[in-house]
Amino acid sequence: MLLLDKPSGISSNTALQEAKRLLGAAKAGHGGTLDPLASGLLPLLFGEATKFARFGLDSDKTYLASVRLGVRTTTGDAEGEVLERGPVDVDEARLIAALGGFRGTIRQVPPMYSALKRGGRPLYELARAGRTVDRDAREVTIHELVLTGLERDLVRLLVRCSKGTYVRQLAEDLGAALGTVAHLDGLRRTAAGHYTLQQAVGLDRFRALDEAGREACMLPAESLLAALPAAGLGPEESMRFIRGQAVGAGAVPPGACRVLGAEGTLIGVGEADADGKLRPVRLLSQRRDAGATG
């Protein structure tokens, strides 16, 4: 896995394909899309690590967001065309009070400019064609929402939220709560799960490194599973588990766990049930390829 500091102005897929080319990787994916406008932490997965994305990256995200009050755009962010302008008469006390209404579990209607699909087509494709369709509100959780700056019509926020939260929609909804319109002016992801931006490498720097330097930036697939409890298996149990058979879970609590073989090496992820059985969920290939091309 590579933790990339994605620059603004390019898509997540463009960043992924560039890193994939530089590493000579055969299989790759990213953990959590960042819009072209956004910058910051983008986990990129290669080879065997792609099997474990949901165990390490389906988690909370943290952002630094800038919200521009008084302007509504077609896309809900600074890349769209201006649709509407509204008055801005907001002081810090009123803003802090409004932010309180968005903390905790809230219902959020996904924006049209999103990758959610309707009839097999991403919503953003329909939006670009001038179409709007009904979207069901979804529950998301805003764990932390802190005002970090207010400069006339520009609001700066720290947002820590659950997976699936649309910060651009949060910006528009905040504008409505303040009696005006708004859009997302800038966004930078600073954390995803237990990974932080301080661990990431910029794309320009990654390009400039030699092969050894790029390999040194990589994290093992096992790091995605660091938060899961470990189940250690002996040689016979390991072989049965690798063949897709259930084995005894031992003292591992019910739920997902990382499964280690007789030598303490990762062989996959299992699911322990209340009856004390451990069943395979995702297995590493038994041919462990070198480097990022696995």
C-alpha positions, 0 to 999 in steps of 0.5 A: 500500500502507498499513502499518497498526498494527492494534489488538487486538480487531478482525479483519484484514478489519474493518481492511481494510474500514475503510481501503478505505472511507476511501480510496474504493478499489475493490479491496483485500486484506491481506498476512498475517492477524492474529487479533483478539487480535493487534495490530501491522503489517498491510500493506493492498494497494489497486488494482494493489498486490494483484497483487504481494503474494506477491513482497513479503510471502511472507517472514519475520515478527517478533512480540512474544509473551506466553505464559501457562503453566499454562492451556490454552484452547479456542482456544490463546489468551486469547480461548478458554475454559479447558480445563485447568490445570497446574502451573508450576515453571519457572525461566529456565535451564529455559525457555532450554533448552526454547526451544532445541528450537524454533529452526531448522526444526521440524514444527508441526501447525496449530491447529484455530482457523486459517484453513486449509480442509478441504472448503472450510470454514475449520478454525475453523468446524469447531472452533466446531462442536465438530469436530476433524479430523486435520491434517498437520504442516508444516515452518516455520522459527524463525529467532530465538526470544529470551526477553525476560521471565519474570514467574512464569507469563508468558513474553515472547518475540521470535519471527522466523519463516517465513511459515505459522508459528502462534505460538499453536501454538508457545505450546502446544508450549512449554508441553508441552516444559516439562511443563505447558500453555500458551496465547498471551496476547498477540501484536504483529507488529513486522515483515513482510519489510523493513517494520517497525512504525515505518513504520505508522500507527494506525487511529484516526490514519488515520481522523482524517486528511484525504484528502491526509493519508491519501494521504501515508501510502500506499506505491507498489506498487513498494516490494513489489518492492524486494528483486527484481533489476531488468530494464530493457527498451527500447521495443520489448521493453517492448511485446512483454513487455506483450503477454505475449511472452518477451524477452531477460533480459540480465544478470538472474539466473534467477528473479523480477525487477521489469521496468522500461520504457524510462522506468524505470517499473515495468511488471510482474514477470517470470521469467528462466530459465536460457536467458536468456529473460524471461517475464511473470508479473504485469503492471501495468495500462497505465491507471495510476489515480491514488491508492489507487483504482487 
